[in-house]
């Protein structure tokens, strides 16, 4: 699966929708864990790429989370 923070689509690419994943924690493993969830959701839609990847990390004392959002694309 191709993953990019760029928003450009390849010619003929089809947008399948937005995928979102969120996990507890803001640490060295939370990004990778969240990315795994995001890729699985994209694959479930039939995506071959995730573009416009966005990261959000909240570090409030009572609710530390890592979240990722991207556009699922079939190229």
Sine and cosine of phi, psi and omega as CSV:
sin_phi,cos_phi,sin_psi,cos_psi,sin_omega,cos_omega
0.00,0.00,0.77,-0.64,0.07,-1.00
-1.00,0.08,0.73,-0.69,0.01,-1.00
-0.79,-0.61,0.77,-0.64,-0.07,-1.00
-0.57,-0.82,0.54,-0.84,0.12,-0.99
-1.00,0.05,-0.12,0.99,0.02,-1.00
-0.97,0.22,0.46,-0.89,-0.04,-1.00
-0.99,-0.15,-0.08,1.00,-0.05,-1.00
-0.95,0.33,0.69,-0.72,0.05,-1.00
-0.97,-0.24,0.53,-0.85,0.08,-1.00
-0.94,0.34,0.48,-0.88,0.05,-1.00
-0.84,0.55,0.74,-0.67,0.02,-1.00
1.00,0.10,-0.01,1.00,0.00,-1.00
-0.94,0.33,0.56,-0.83,-0.01,-1.00
-0.90,-0.43,0.82,-0.57,0.06,-1.00
-0.97,0.24,0.76,-0.65,-0.02,-1.00
-0.97,-0.24,-0.30,0.96,0.00,-1.00
0.66,-0.75,0.02,-1.00,-0.01,-1.00
-0.99,-0.13,0.69,-0.72,0.08,-1.00
-0.90,-0.44,0.54,-0.84,-0.08,-1.00
-0.65,-0.76,0.64,-0.76,0.09,-1.00
-0.62,-0.79,0.52,-0.86,0.00,-1.00
-0.54,-0.84,0.66,-0.75,0.02,-1.00
-0.73,-0.68,0.36,-0.93,0.06,-1.00
-0.96,0.29,0.60,-0.80,0.12,-0.99
0.99,-0.17,0.47,-0.88,0.12,-0.99
-0.75,-0.66,1.00,0.00,-0.05,-1.00
-0.49,-0.87,-0.12,-0.99,-0.10,-1.00
-0.92,0.38,-0.31,0.95,-0.03,-1.00
-0.98,-0.22,-0.31,0.95,-0.12,-0.99
-0.91,0.40,-0.59,0.81,0.02,-1.00
-0.89,0.45,-0.75,0.66,-0.01,-1.00
-0.89,0.46,-0.66,0.75,0.02,-1.00
-0.89,0.45,-0.69,0.72,0.00,-1.00
-0.91,0.40,-0.65,0.76,0.02,-1.00
-0.89,0.46,-0.62,0.78,0.06,-1.00
-0.86,0.51,-0.71,0.70,0.02,-1.00
-0.88,0.47,-0.68,0.74,-0.03,-1.00
-0.90,0.44,-0.69,0.72,0.01,-1.00
-0.88,0.47,-0.69,0.72,0.02,-1.00
-0.87,0.49,-0.65,0.76,0.03,-1.00
-0.92,0.40,-0.64,0.76,0.05,-1.00
-0.90,0.44,-0.69,0.72,0.02,-1.00
-0.89,0.45,-0.58,0.82,0.03,-1.00
-0.89,0.45,-0.45,0.89,0.05,-1.00
-1.00,0.07,-0.13,0.99,-0.05,-1.00
1.00,-0.03,0.27,0.96,-0.05,-1.00
-0.96,0.28,0.55,-0.84,0.13,-0.99
-0.93,-0.36,-0.09,1.00,0.02,-1.00
-0.45,-0.89,0.46,-0.89,0.15,-0.99
-0.85,-0.53,0.87,-0.50,-0.05,-1.00
-0.87,-0.49,0.24,-0.97,-0.01,-1.00
0.85,0.53,0.65,0.76,-0.01,-1.00
-0.88,0.48,0.76,-0.65,0.02,-1.00
-0.79,-0.61,0.69,-0.73,0.00,-1.00
-0.93,-0.36,0.70,-0.72,0.13,-0.99
-0.72,-0.69,0.79,-0.61,0.05,-1.00
-0.84,-0.55,0.84,-0.54,0.06,-1.00
-0.97,-0.26,0.72,-0.69,-0.08,-1.00
-0.86,-0.52,0.53,0.85,0.10,-0.99
-0.89,0.46,0.62,-0.78,-0.09,-1.00
-0.80,0.60,-0.61,0.79,-0.08,-1.00
-1.00,-0.05,-0.10,1.00,-0.08,-1.00
-0.42,-0.91,0.96,0.29,0.03,-1.00
-0.99,0.12,0.84,-0.55,-0.05,-1.00
-0.64,-0.77,0.49,-0.87,0.16,-0.99
-0.90,-0.43,0.78,-0.62,-0.03,-1.00
-0.76,-0.65,0.58,-0.81,0.06,-1.00
-0.76,-0.65,0.57,-0.82,0.04,-1.00
-0.64,-0.77,0.61,-0.79,0.01,-1.00
-0.41,-0.91,0.24,-0.97,0.11,-0.99
-1.00,-0.07,0.82,-0.58,0.05,-1.00
-0.99,0.14,0.74,-0.68,-0.09,-1.00
-0.73,-0.69,0.62,-0.78,0.14,-0.99
-0.95,-0.31,0.90,-0.44,-0.04,-1.00
-0.98,-0.18,0.00,0.00,0.00,0.00
